[in-house]
Amino acid sequence: MKYCIAADGGGTKTDLVLFDEDGHILCQSVGPGSNPTDIGQEESLARLGACIQELLSRGPETITAIYGGMAGEIAQGDFFSPYVKQRFPQIAHTRFDDDGCNLISGTLGRQDGCGMVCGTGSSLFIRIAGQPLRHIGGKGYLIDTGGSGFELGQAAIKMALRSVDGRIGPTVLTELLANILGMPVDDGVIPHVHRGGRPLIASLSKAVFQGRAMGDPVCREIFDTQASLLADLTYVAQRYFTGPFDVVLGGGIVNHYPEYVEAIREKSAPGARLILQQAPPVYGAAIEAMWDAGIPVTDRIRERFLTDYALLAATE
């Protein structure tokens, strides 16, 4: 029996599963976000290593393959593989890429296409056989994550504070954000938001969608602006394809707000065929691990894996 580990590392959480060649998930380990852009390489490795160690303590002695799609890998290089090979020699085959590969493989398999990540952060990946993986946008939250949960939440708190100052008119964001934060939106909220950092700011994005549904013009403007920033990425991607191309959308924002997906689709390049992800990103990592392990990827394995994963999610 062959056993594999699949890893999906993002800005909010790190999700690993240990599974067998039939697609059964033996155990899962979920840790905090592991994007080295946010926390540095040393902490990123520590968080990944803790999750791997937990799985190995509950599983077989030998693992055939591990594959990880980890946010920040393109910008900082693959420092994950040397670490895993040295610390966990019982894993026969090790490979790490950026998390965009998880998104593409989980829905398209090995076909050419794109993956648009829209969660805490955002970016677009272009995968074409025989060419390096291209990364558009997603330069880190201090530089470029247009359309992401962080950008939406940041715009929300900015506009709410401007309204409080009297720089713009009233907006429902002041009330909606106060409900989320559990405190009034005034100068007193500033230290709380700074301490919470990127994850807290991203969590404020829900107020934009709530306010837009209530007809608030400020929320509508934020929504439209951020959807356009994501759609712009598809115009860059279109240059690399000779005809229509698939773009798989994944991440907490697009998974929870179908109206946002439709807005991005309406604003995207004519050749872009937007597809909402059909499986969790860690399944894309599982596919890559199975390819490395020489395990045929069948519909039956997919069904078993996704059924087991759904059961795990239901118990969280």
Stockholm file with secondary structure:
# STOCKHOLM 1.0

chainA/1-316         MKYCIAADGGGTKTDLVLFDEDGHILCQSVGPGSNPTDIGQEESLARLGACIQELLSRGPETITAIYGGMAGEIAQGDFFSPYVKQRFPQIAHTRFDDDGCNLISGTLGRQDGCGMVCGTGSSLFIRIAGQPLRHIGGKGYLIDTGGSGFELGQAAIKMALRSVDGRIGPTVLTELLANILGMPVDDGVIPHVHRGGRPLIASLSKAVFQGRAMGDPVCREIFDTQASLLADLTYVAQRYFTGPFDVVLGGGIVNHYPEYVEAIREKSAPGARLILQQAPPVYGAAIEAMWDAGIPVTDRIRERFLTDYALLAATE
#=GR chainA/1-316 SS CCEEEEEEECSSEEEEEEEETTSCEEEEEEEECCCHHHHCHHHHHHHHHHHHHHHHHHSCSCEEEEEEEETTHHHHCCCHHHHHHHHCTTEEEEEEECTHHHHHHHHHTTSSEEEEEESSSEEEEEECTTSCCEEESCCBTTTBCTTSHHHHHHHHHHHHHHHHHTSSCCCTHHHHHHHHHTSCSSGGGHHHHHHHHHHHHHHTTHHHHHHHHTTCHHHHHHHHHHHHHHHHHHHHHGGGCSSCEEEEEESHHHHHCHHHHHHHHHHSCTTEEEEECSSCHHHHHHHHHHHHHTCCCCHHHHHHHHHHHHHHHHTC
#=GC SS_cons         CCEEEEEEECSSEEEEEEEETTSCEEEEEEEECCCHHHHCHHHHHHHHHHHHHHHHHHSCSCEEEEEEEETTHHHHCCCHHHHHHHHCTTEEEEEEECTHHHHHHHHHTTSSEEEEEESSSEEEEEECTTSCCEEESCCBTTTBCTTSHHHHHHHHHHHHHHHHHTSSCCCTHHHHHHHHHTSCSSGGGHHHHHHHHHHHHHHTTHHHHHHHHTTCHHHHHHHHHHHHHHHHHHHHHGGGCSSCEEEEEESHHHHHCHHHHHHHHHHSCTTEEEEECSSCHHHHHHHHHHHHHTCCCCHHHHHHHHHHHHHHHHTC
//
